[in-house]
């Protein structure tokens, strides 16, 4: 499943075809409809266009703390699924709109 899904993303306008390389520059950017990646927007606290190890660590820890709804210091499958769904929602909406004949095309 992972191989097929990632291959489809890369092979049909995904990470590599979008003109971006690397997970932070392309993978999440594609999920956000080709705009600035979520990680860059949320984690690049000094707005220099790069993610330092410190920014990445602090951002990831903040994300995990937010998703850890029972505050036990760990993510359950349900907590992870909710976090993942929130991050992939823009890609899901975009895919739906592509296939929905009722959506206005620009």
C-alpha positions as CSV (number, residue, x, y, z in Angstrom):
1,X,0.0,0.0,0.0
2,X,2.7,2.5,0.9
3,X,4.6,1.8,-2.2
4,X,1.6,2.2,-4.4
5,X,0.4,5.4,-2.7
6,X,3.7,7.1,-2.7
7,X,4.4,6.0,-6.3
8,X,1.1,7.5,-7.4
9,X,1.9,10.7,-5.6
10,X,5.3,11.0,-7.2
11,X,4.2,9.8,-10.6
12,X,1.1,12.0,-11.0
13,X,2.0,15.5,-10.0
14,X,3.3,14.6,-6.6
15,X,6.5,15.5,-4.8
16,X,9.0,15.2,-7.7
17,X,6.7,16.4,-10.5
18,X,5.7,19.5,-8.6
19,X,9.3,20.8,-9.0
20,X,10.1,20.3,-5.3
21,X,12.7,18.0,-3.9
22,X,12.8,16.4,-0.4
23,X,10.0,15.8,2.0
24,X,9.9,19.3,3.6
25,X,10.0,21.1,0.3
26,X,7.7,18.9,-1.7
27,X,5.7,16.3,0.1
28,X,3.8,18.5,2.5
29,X,3.7,21.3,-0.1
30,X,1.8,19.1,-2.4
31,X,-0.6,18.2,0.3
32,X,-1.3,21.8,0.8
33,X,-2.2,22.2,-2.9
34,X,1.2,23.2,-4.0
35,X,1.5,26.2,-1.7
36,X,4.1,26.6,1.0
37,X,4.4,23.4,3.0
38,X,2.7,23.1,6.3
39,X,6.0,22.3,8.1
40,X,7.6,25.4,6.7
41,X,4.7,27.6,7.5
42,X,4.3,26.2,11.1
43,X,7.8,25.4,12.1
44,X,10.0,28.1,10.4
45,X,9.8,30.4,13.4
46,X,12.5,32.9,12.2
47,X,11.0,32.9,8.6
48,X,14.3,32.4,6.9
49,X,12.9,29.8,4.5
50,X,14.8,26.9,6.1
51,X,14.1,24.5,8.9
52,X,16.9,24.2,11.5
53,X,17.1,21.0,13.6
54,X,15.9,23.1,16.5
55,X,12.8,24.4,14.7
56,X,12.0,21.0,13.4
57,X,12.3,19.4,16.8
58,X,10.3,22.2,18.5
59,X,7.6,22.0,15.8
60,X,7.3,18.3,15.9
61,X,7.1,18.3,19.7
62,X,4.4,20.9,19.6
63,X,2.4,18.9,17.1
64,X,2.7,15.7,19.1
65,X,1.6,17.6,22.3
66,X,-1.4,19.0,20.6
67,X,-2.4,15.6,19.2
68,X,-1.8,13.8,22.5
69,X,-5.4,14.5,23.7
70,X,-5.1,12.2,26.8
71,X,-1.8,13.9,27.7
72,X,0.0,10.6,28.4
73,X,3.1,11.6,26.4
74,X,2.3,9.1,23.6
75,X,0.1,9.0,20.6
76,X,-2.4,6.2,20.3
77,X,-3.6,5.0,16.9
78,X,-6.7,7.1,17.3
79,X,-4.7,10.3,18.2
80,X,-2.3,9.7,15.3
81,X,-5.2,9.1,12.9
82,X,-6.8,12.4,13.9
83,X,-3.5,14.2,13.4
84,X,-2.9,12.5,10.1
85,X,-6.4,13.3,8.9
86,X,-6.0,17.0,9.7
87,X,-2.7,17.1,7.7
88,X,-4.1,15.2,4.7
89,X,-7.5,17.0,4.5
90,X,-6.4,19.6,2.0
91,X,-5.1,16.9,-0.4
92,X,-8.3,14.9,0.1
93,X,-10.5,18.0,-0.6
94,X,-8.4,18.8,-3.7
95,X,-8.7,15.2,-5.0
96,X,-12.5,15.4,-4.4
97,X,-12.8,18.7,-6.3
98,X,-10.8,17.3,-9.2
99,X,-13.4,14.5,-9.6
100,X,-16.5,16.5,-8.8
101,X,-18.1,17.8,-11.9
102,X,-20.1,20.4,-9.9
103,X,-17.0,22.3,-8.8
104,X,-16.2,25.5,-10.7
105,X,-13.1,25.1,-12.8
106,X,-10.8,28.1,-13.2
